[in-house]
Amino acid sequence: MSQRRTLAVLVAAQITGSIGIGASVSVGAVLAADLSGSAAWSGSASTMTTLGAAVWALPLARVAAARGRRLALSLGWAVSMLGALLVILAASIHSFPLTLPAMLLMGAGTAANLQSRFAATDLADPRHRGRSLALVVWSSTIGAVGGPNLTKPGASVAEVLGIPPLAGPFVFSAVAAAGAVIVLFVLLRPDPLARNGSAGRNLRVGWEVIKSSPQARFGVATLAFSHTTMVSLMAMTPVHMQEHGSTLTIIGLTISLHIAGMYALSPVMGWIADRWGRVRTVLAGQAVLVLAVVLAATAGDSMTMVTVALITLGLGWSMSTVAGSTLVADSVELARRPAVQGVSDLLMSLVGATGAALAGVVLSVLTYSGLSLAAGLLVLPVILFGVAARQNQGLDQPR
């Protein structure tokens, strides 16, 4: 019963909070380009949000280990709400410099979103960790898919409030984050982590486990490189589409379909990870990512093909992330799990932020096709890790 209640609360919080994340994704790059006056800075919004997820990963993991998931996840969404309010202020006073730290704060919501998937495994039967984790990932679908389509309603809200149209979606982001805080802080009782007496407060433990466990190393590598492939290409797609005459509505729809690819089939990916094994599922996910970058590289001026590529990209990310996250959860007992997961999320977001930061430069030099192929190269390290992992007997066995 405790696991069912925990999953229900986490699902409700994910649906609520992900509306805010989705609402900011499709307009973040456009807002950054507008405020900075240069398309070269368009990737900074995604970069700072992803970097923010890295910055907040370890502090939230420390809070989770010391005080439980309820406080940690609530804190992450509260900081994200503050960030959204600062973005609105930055847009209102036309301050690009203020946008950057504001996006950094919004990254705390992404960090909370990521750590929620691990919270789903705290009380889960080891045989079904993949499915429990995937259910929480899937719950982001409703909000994350709907969020990018709030551009027009956001503009209407902005008009009422007397703020710039591009700031409107961030009003939804602030409200959604506040809703997630309320759901988690009030309803996540008993706390799944505190209930199990977690004592993994020393985050150096996380590094030691990752260094000593082939299972953890492969899981973390999968998360880091797969996330970077996805973020690098996704972050620049709105800019590419706008340059080819797409409206914000069409861009929002494309990003929504991409996010649907990321989250909608997560339960299926979890079932596959439990049934096939984590490593085999990761390798299948990498094959889908390769297909995605090839489709994007050959799309040319066809925005339909770009949309198909983005959906495929989301599916590859989903399969890789669910299986990789489950590998990380399998690699260590509950007491040390927050430390390992905090380090994992730090590396995942930090490498992703680097990819997003470089994506704008690569786009300007090599065009969208070149960026797609460059992002695809990041699949190679995971495949090499996976081939080595397949030779390690018992790597797919959950603890």
C-alpha positions as CSV (number, residue, x, y, z in Angstrom):
1,M,0.0,0.0,0.0
2,S,2.9,2.4,0.8
3,Q,4.4,1.9,-2.7
4,R,1.0,2.5,-4.4
5,R,0.4,5.7,-2.4
6,T,4.0,6.9,-3.1
7,L,3.5,6.3,-6.8
8,A,0.2,8.1,-6.9
9,V,1.6,11.2,-5.2
10,L,4.7,11.2,-7.4
11,V,2.5,10.8,-10.5
12,A,0.3,13.8,-9.5
13,A,3.3,16.0,-8.8
14,Q,5.0,15.0,-12.1
15,I,1.9,15.9,-14.1
16,T,1.6,19.2,-12.4
17,G,5.2,20.3,-12.4
18,S,5.9,19.1,-15.9
19,I,3.4,21.5,-17.3
20,G,5.8,24.3,-16.3
21,I,8.8,22.6,-17.8
22,G,7.0,22.0,-21.1
23,A,5.6,25.5,-21.2
24,S,9.2,26.9,-21.1
25,V,10.9,24.5,-23.5
26,S,9.4,25.8,-26.8
27,V,9.8,29.5,-26.0
28,G,13.0,29.5,-24.0
29,A,15.3,29.6,-27.0
30,V,13.2,32.2,-28.8
31,L,13.1,34.4,-25.7
32,A,16.9,34.2,-25.3
33,A,17.4,35.1,-28.9
34,D,15.0,38.0,-28.6
35,L,16.4,39.4,-25.4
36,S,20.1,39.0,-26.4
37,G,19.5,40.2,-30.0
38,S,21.5,37.3,-31.4
39,A,20.5,33.8,-32.5
40,A,23.9,32.7,-31.2
41,W,22.6,33.0,-27.7
42,S,19.4,31.0,-28.4
43,G,20.9,27.8,-26.9
44,S,21.7,29.6,-23.6
45,A,18.2,29.0,-22.2
46,S,18.4,25.2,-22.5
47,T,22.1,25.3,-21.4
48,M,21.3,27.2,-18.2
49,T,18.3,25.1,-17.4
50,T,20.2,21.9,-17.9
51,L,23.2,23.3,-16.0
52,G,20.8,24.2,-13.2
53,A,19.6,20.6,-13.1
54,A,23.3,19.7,-12.6
55,V,23.9,22.4,-10.0
56,W,20.9,21.3,-7.9
57,A,21.3,17.5,-8.3
58,L,23.7,17.1,-5.4
59,P,22.1,19.6,-2.9
60,L,18.7,17.9,-3.4
61,A,20.3,14.5,-3.1
62,R,21.9,15.6,0.2
63,V,18.5,16.9,1.5
64,A,16.9,13.6,0.4
65,A,19.5,11.5,2.3
66,A,19.2,13.7,5.4
67,R,15.5,14.6,5.5
68,G,13.8,12.4,3.0
69,R,12.3,12.7,-0.5
70,R,9.3,14.9,0.5
71,L,11.4,17.9,1.5
72,A,14.0,17.5,-1.3
73,L,11.5,17.3,-4.1
74,S,9.4,20.1,-2.7
75,L,12.5,22.3,-2.4
76,G,13.4,21.7,-6.0
77,W,10.0,22.8,-7.3
78,A,10.0,25.8,-5.0
79,V,13.3,27.0,-6.4
80,S,12.0,26.4,-9.9
81,M,9.0,28.6,-9.2
82,L,11.3,31.4,-8.1
83,G,13.2,31.0,-11.4
84,A,10.1,31.3,-13.5
85,L,9.1,34.5,-11.7
86,L,12.6,35.9,-12.4
87,V,12.3,35.0,-16.1
88,I,9.0,37.0,-16.2
89,L,10.8,39.9,-14.6
90,A,13.7,39.6,-17.0
91,A,11.4,39.6,-20.0
92,S,9.5,42.6,-18.6
93,I,12.6,44.7,-18.2
94,H,14.2,43.3,-21.3
95,S,17.3,42.0,-19.4
96,F,19.1,39.1,-21.0
97,P,21.7,38.9,-18.2
98,L,18.9,38.3,-15.6
99,T,17.5,35.5,-17.8
100,L,20.5,33.3,-17.3
101,P,20.5,32.9,-13.5
102,A,16.7,32.7,-13.7
103,M,16.9,29.7,-16.0
104,L,19.6,28.3,-13.7
105,L,17.0,28.3,-10.9
106,M,14.4,26.8,-13.1
107,G,16.7,23.9,-13.6
108,A,15.9,22.9,-10.0
109,G,12.5,21.7,-11.3
110,T,14.2,19.5,-13.8
111,A,16.4,18.1,-11.0
112,A,13.3,17.4,-8.9
113,N,11.7,15.8,-12.0
114,L,14.7,13.5,-12.5
115,Q,14.9,12.5,-8.8
116,S,11.2,11.7,-8.7
117,R,11.9,8.7,-11.0
118,F,14.3,7.3,-8.4
119,A,11.9,8.0,-5.6
120,A,9.6,5.6,-7.3
121,T,12.1,2.8,-6.8
122,D,12.6,3.3,-3.0
123,L,9.9,0.9,-2.0
124,A,9.6,-1.1,-5.3
125,D,10.1,-4.8,-5.7
126,P,13.5,-5.2,-7.3
127,R,11.9,-7.3,-10.1
128,H,9.6,-4.5,-11.0
129,R,11.9,-1.4,-10.5
130,G,11.9,-0.7,-14.2
131,R,8.1,-0.5,-14.3
132,S,7.8,1.6,-11.2
133,L,10.4,4.1,-12.4
134,A,8.8,4.2,-15.9
135,L,5.4,4.9,-14.5
136,V,6.6,8.1,-12.9
137,V,8.5,9.1,-16.1
138,W,5.4,8.4,-18.1
139,S,3.3,10.7,-15.8
140,S,5.3,13.7,-17.2
141,T,3.6,13.1,-20.6
142,I,0.4,15.0,-19.8
143,G,2.0,18.1,-18.6
144,A,5.1,18.1,-20.7
145,V,3.2,17.5,-24.0
146,G,0.5,20.1,-23.1
147,G,3.0,22.7,-21.9
148,P,4.6,23.7,-25.2
149,N,1.1,24.3,-26.6
150,L,0.5,27.0,-24.0
151,T,2.2,29.6,-26.1
152,K,-1.0,31.2,-27.3
153,P,-2.8,31.0,-24.0
154,G,0.4,32.4,-22.4
155,A,0.3,35.3,-24.8
156,S,-3.3,36.0,-23.7
157,V,-2.3,35.8,-20.0
158,A,0.6,38.1,-20.8
159,E,-1.7,40.7,-22.3
160,V,-3.9,40.7,-19.3
161,L,-0.9,41.0,-17.0
162,G,0.8,43.6,-19.1
163,I,4.0,41.6,-19.7
164,P,5.7,40.6,-23.0
165,P,4.0,37.7,-24.9
166,L,7.0,35.4,-24.6
167,A,6.8,35.8,-20.8
168,G,3.3,34.4,-20.7
169,P,4.2,30.7,-20.7
170,F,6.4,31.2,-17.7
171,V,3.4,32.3,-15.7
172,F,2.1,28.8,-16.2
173,S,5.6,27.5,-15.2
174,A,5.5,29.4,-11.9
175,V,1.9,28.2,-11.1
176,A,2.7,24.6,-12.0
177,A,5.8,24.5,-9.9
178,A,3.8,25.9,-6.9
179,G,1.2,23.1,-7.5
180,A,3.9,20.4,-7.4
181,V,5.3,21.8,-4.1
182,I,1.8,21.6,-2.5
183,V,1.2,18.1,-3.7
184,L,4.5,16.7,-2.6
185,F,4.8,18.6,0.7
186,V,1.3,17.8,1.8
187,L,0.7,14.3,0.5
188,L,4.1,12.4,0.3
189,R,3.6,10.8,3.7
190,P,5.1,8.5,4.9
191,D,8.3,9.5,3.2
192,P,9.5,6.5,1.2
193,L,13.2,7.2,1.8
194,A,12.9,8.2,5.5
195,R,10.7,5.2,6.1
196,N,13.6,3.0,5.1
197,G,16.1,4.6,7.3
198,S,18.4,5.9,4.6
199,A,21.8,7.0,6.0
200,G,23.7,7.7,2.8
201,R,24.5,11.3,3.6
202,N,28.1,11.3,2.4
203,L,28.0,12.0,-1.3
204,R,31.5,10.7,-1.8
205,V,29.9,7.3,-1.3
206,G,28.2,8.0,-4.7
207,W,31.5,8.5,-6.5
208,E,33.0,5.4,-4.9
209,V,30.0,3.2,-5.8
210,I,30.0,4.4,-9.4
211,K,33.8,3.9,-9.7
212,S,33.6,0.4,-8.3
213,S,30.5,-0.9,-10.0
214,P,30.4,-1.8,-13.7
215,Q,26.7,-1.7,-13.5
216,A,26.6,1.8,-12.1
217,R,29.3,3.1,-14.6
218,F,27.3,1.8,-17.5
219,G,24.1,3.2,-16.2
220,V,25.6,6.7,-15.6
221,A,27.3,6.7,-19.0
222,T,24.1,5.8,-20.7
223,L,22.2,8.6,-19.0
224,A,24.9,11.2,-19.6
225,F,25.5,10.6,-23.3
226,S,21.9,9.8,-24.3
227,H,20.7,12.9,-22.6
228,T,23.3,15.0,-24.3
229,T,22.4,13.6,-27.7
230,M,18.8,14.5,-27.1
231,V,19.3,18.0,-25.5
232,S,21.8,19.1,-28.2
233,L,19.5,18.4,-31.0
234,M,16.2,19.4,-29.3
235,A,17.5,22.7,-28.0
236,M,18.3,24.0,-31.5
237,T,15.3,22.6,-33.3
238,P,13.0,25.6,-32.4
239,V,15.7,28.0,-33.8
240,H,16.1,25.9,-37.0
241,M,12.3,25.8,-37.5
242,Q,11.8,29.5,-36.9
243,E,14.5,30.2,-39.5
244,H,12.5,28.2,-42.0
245,G,9.3,30.1,-41.3
246,S,7.6,28.0,-38.8
247,T,5.3,29.7,-36.4
248,L,5.5,29.4,-32.6
249,T,2.4,27.3,-32.7
250,I,4.0,24.8,-35.1
251,I,7.2,24.8,-33.1
252,G,5.2,24.1,-29.9
253,L,3.4,21.2,-31.6
254,T,6.7,19.7,-32.7
255,I,8.2,20.0,-29.2
256,S,5.0,18.5,-27.8
257,L,5.3,15.5,-30.1
258,H,9.0,15.1,-29.2
259,I,8.1,15.1,-25.5
260,A,5.4,12.6,-26.1
261,G,8.1,10.4,-27.6
262,M,10.1,10.9,-24.5
263,Y,7.5,10.0,-22.0
264,A,4.3,8.5,-23.4
265,L,5.7,4.9,-23.9
266,S,7.8,4.9,-20.7
267,P,5.7,2.1,-19.1
268,V,6.4,0.0,-22.2
269,M,10.1,0.8,-21.9
270,G,10.1,-0.2,-18.2
271,W,8.4,-3.5,-19.1
272,I,11.0,-4.1,-21.8
273,A,13.9,-3.3,-19.4
274,D,12.5,-5.7,-16.8
275,R,11.8,-8.4,-19.4
276,W,14.7,-8.1,-21.8
277,G,17.3,-6.9,-19.3
278,R,18.7,-3.4,-18.8
279,V,21.8,-3.6,-21.1
280,R,19.9,-5.0,-24.1
281,T,17.3,-2.3,-23.7
282,V,20.0,0.4,-23.6
283,L,21.6,-0.9,-26.8
284,A,18.2,-0.9,-28.5
285,G,17.7,2.7,-27.4
286,Q,21.0,3.7,-28.9
287,A,19.9,2.2,-32.2
288,V,16.8,4.4,-32.2
289,L,18.9,7.5,-31.4
290,V,21.1,6.7,-34.4
291,L,18.0,6.5,-36.6
292,A,16.8,9.9,-35.2
293,V,19.9,11.8,-35.9
294,V,20.1,10.3,-39.5
295,L,16.5,11.5,-40.1
296,A,17.3,14.9,-38.8
297,A,20.5,15.2,-40.8
298,T,18.7,14.3,-44.0
299,A,15.5,16.3,-43.4
300,G,16.6,19.3,-45.3
301,D,13.8,21.9,-45.5
302,S,11.1,19.5,-44.6
303,M,9.7,20.4,-41.2
304,T,7.6,17.3,-41.3
305,M,10.8,15.2,-41.4
306,V,12.2,17.3,-38.6
307,T,9.1,16.5,-36.5
308,V,9.5,12.7,-37.3
309,A,13.1,12.9,-36.3
310,L,12.3,14.6,-33.0
311,I,9.6,12.0,-32.1
312,T,12.2,9.2,-32.9
313,L,14.8,11.1,-30.8
314,G,12.3,11.1,-27.9
315,L,11.7,7.4,-28.2
316,G,15.4,6.6,-28.2
317,W,15.9,8.8,-25.1
318,S,13.0,7.1,-23.3
319,M,14.3,3.6,-23.8
320,S,17.9,4.5,-22.9
321,T,16.9,6.7,-19.9
322,V,14.5,4.2,-18.3
323,A,16.9,1.3,-18.7
324,G,19.9,3.4,-17.6
325,S,18.2,4.8,-14.6
326,T,17.1,1.3,-13.5
327,L,20.7,0.1,-13.8
328,V,21.7,2.9,-11.4
329,A,18.9,2.0,-9.0
330,D,20.0,-1.7,-9.2
331,S,23.6,-0.9,-8.5
332,V,23.3,-0.1,-4.8
333,E,21.3,-0.8,-1.7
334,L,18.7,1.8,-0.5
335,A,20.9,3.4,2.2
336,R,23.4,4.7,-0.4
337,R,21.0,5.2,-3.3
338,P,20.5,9.0,-2.9
339,A,24.2,9.6,-3.0
340,V,24.7,7.5,-6.2
341,Q,21.6,9.0,-7.8
342,G,22.7,12.5,-7.0
343,V,26.0,12.0,-8.6
344,S,24.3,10.3,-11.6
345,D,22.0,13.3,-12.1
346,L,24.8,15.7,-11.7
347,L,26.8,14.1,-14.5
348,M,23.8,13.6,-16.7
349,S,22.8,17.3,-16.5
350,L,26.4,18.7,-16.6
351,V,27.3,16.8,-19.8
352,G,23.9,17.7,-21.2
353,A,24.5,21.4,-20.4
354,T,27.8,21.3,-22.2
355,G,26.2,19.8,-25.2
356,A,23.4,22.4,-25.2
357,A,26.0,25.2,-24.9
358,L,28.0,23.9,-27.8
359,A,25.0,23.1,-30.0
360,G,24.4,26.8,-30.9
361,V,28.0,27.1,-32.1
362,V,27.9,23.9,-34.0
363,L,24.6,24.9,-35.6
364,S,26.0,28.2,-36.8
365,V,29.1,26.5,-38.3
366,L,27.8,23.1,-39.6
367,T,24.1,23.9,-40.0
368,Y,21.3,21.7,-38.5
369,S,22.4,18.6,-40.5
370,G,26.0,18.9,-39.1
371,L,24.7,19.3,-35.6
372,S,22.5,16.2,-36.0
373,L,25.5,14.1,-37.0
374,A,27.7,15.5,-34.3
375,A,25.1,14.7,-31.7
376,G,24.9,11.2,-33.1
377,L,28.6,10.6,-32.4
378,L,27.8,10.5,-28.7
379,V,26.1,7.2,-29.2
380,L,29.4,5.5,-29.7
381,P,30.7,5.5,-26.1
382,V,27.4,4.0,-24.9
383,I,27.6,1.2,-27.5
384,L,31.2,0.5,-26.5
385,F,30.2,0.4,-22.8
386,G,27.2,-1.8,-23.7
387,V,29.3,-4.4,-25.6
388,A,31.7,-4.6,-22.7
389,A,28.8,-4.9,-20.3
390,R,27.1,-7.7,-22.2
391,Q,30.3,-9.8,-21.5
392,N,29.9,-9.2,-17.7
393,Q,27.7,-12.0,-16.4
394,G,24.9,-11.0,-14.0
395,L,25.1,-7.3,-14.9
396,D,21.4,-7.2,-15.6
397,Q,20.4,-8.8,-12.3
398,P,18.6,-6.4,-9.9
399,R,19.6,-6.2,-6.3
